[in-house]
Each structure stands twice: as C-alpha cells, then as structure tokens.
Amino acid sequence: MGRVYLVTTATRGREPVFADARAAQAVVGLHADATAFLDASVWCWVLMPDHWHGLVRLAERHDLSQVMQRFKSRSGWLVNRALGRCGGLWQPAFHDRTLRDRASCDAAVRYILDNPVRAGLCSTRDAYPWSGNSWNA
C-alpha cells in the first residue's frame, strides 16, 4: 500500500459554514472532480459543519501539503461563490496521521463515517448526506 493518511482540516474559527447546504453541496461536488486533489485519491471523506476528514492516498508527483492546498483553494473558491462571500475558508494548517496497514485504514474509515453520528447530526452513517466512501472494508 502507498502513503495513506487520515487528514482533518477545519474552517477558520471553526465557523459552521457547511451547515448551509449550498456550501456543503459545492464541496461535495468537488469530490467528483478528478483534479480536485491533484493526483491523489480520496477513498473516504466526510464534510462536517466546521471541518473535513478524509482518507487520502498519495500518488507519486505531489506531497500531502500540495494536495491539501489544492483542495482548500478550490473548495474555498466554490464556497465563496455559492454563498456570495469572500475571504479564507479554511485554517492554514491541517492534521494528518499516517496509516500503515489495512486495519488502520479500516479503523479510519469507521471513524470518518461515524463522525456525524457521534456529533448527533444523524442516527446512522447512511443518513448523512455529506460523505463518500470508495474504500472496500
């Protein structure tokens, strides 16, 4: 397995921008864009009101900082356009943890997809509209 990370990035000031469905839909749509994460793959993700979690596998050409910069830049532009606002969307930094084996990836997927349930946003992971999963657990 290549370099795989559990990544978390938060909005500036933990503002719940994605409680607005227009903002959430703008970012959800970005996950279908093959260039949104440069050459990396996002196997699983969830968009919470004030942060994003993803299971990201890097390819060879770009490092994680470049991949996240691309995602943050594109998503910030789309959200600002959708909401008629300007300025930064994301905090400058992000948190990552390297995952070294399949068991760690399986646990990260459960953590990501269960995040809205733990936060009380829905009763089951399938009921939450702002997530995606292509990881085969």
N, C-alpha and C positions, 0 to 999 in steps of 0.2 A: 504494500500500500504506500502511496506517495505521502507528501506532507499534508496532513489533515488537521484542521483547527476548529475548536469551538470558539466563536467570536461573538462578542457583545459590544454594541455601540449604543450610546444614549443621546437623546436630544439635548440641546443646550438648556441648561437649567432644569432638566427633566420635565420640560413642558410636554403635556399630553397631546401633542399635535395629532397623533394618529387616532385619537378619539373621534376626530372628524373623518367620516367615511370618504370624503373627497381626497384627503391626504393619504389615507390608507390605500385606496384604490390606485392612486398614482404610483405608489411604491410597489404594490402587489404586481401591477402590470409590468414593472421594470424587471421582475424576476424572469419573465419570459423572453427578455432581450438577451441574445447570446453574447452581446458585447458589454453588458452592464457590469460584469465582473472580470473584464479583460478575458484572459484565457483560463480563469479558474472555474471550478464547478461548485455550485451551491446545492448540496444534497438534501438539506433540510433547513427550514427557516421559520421564524415566527416574528410578526410585527406587533409589538405591544403598544399601548398608548404612548409610552415615552422611551421605548428602546427597541432594538432589533437583536435577535440571536440568530446565528447561522452556523451550519456545519459546512465548512469551506475546504475544498481540496485544491491545492495549488497545482498549476502546470509548471512548465519549465521557465517561461520567459519573465514572469512578474513575481515580485515578492508580495507578502500579505499587506504591507503598507500601501503599495501601489494599487492592489485590488480594492482595498477598503476606501482609498481616496477616490477611485473611480466611482464606486457605488455611492459614496456620500455626496460627491459632486453632482452626479446625475439625479439622484433621488432628491437632493435639496432643490435643484432647479425645477424638477417636476412638481414638488410640493408647493414651492413658492408660486408657480404658475397656477396650480389648481386652487390655491387659497387667496390669490391676489396679494401676496405679501412679498417682502424681500428680506435679505439677511441670511445669516447662517442657520442651518437646521440642526446640525449635529455638534456634539462636543468634539474638540480636536482629536482626542485620543480614543482608543478602543482597547478592550481587554481581550486577550486570546490565551487559549490553552492548547498545547499540542496534544493530539490524540495519537497514540502509538499502536493500537491494535483494534480489532473488530469489537471486542467487548466494550472498550472505551467509547467507540463511535455509537454503538447501540445505546449505551447509557446517556450519551449526549443527545441523541435523537429523542429519547424519552423525556429528558429534561426540557428540551426545546418545545416539544409538542404539548407537554403537560403544563407549561408555564401559564397559559391563560386560565386553566382550571385552578391552579394554585392561587392565582391572583383574584379568583372569584368572578372572572369575566364570562364564564360559561360553565356548564356542568360536565361536559365531555369534550375531549380534544376535537372530535369531529364537528362539534357545533361552532367552533371558532372560525370565522371566515378569512382571517388574515394570516394564513400559514401555508406551507407547501412541503411536501416530502417525496423525494425520489429514492431515498435510502431503503434498501431491502434488508430489513432486520430479520 
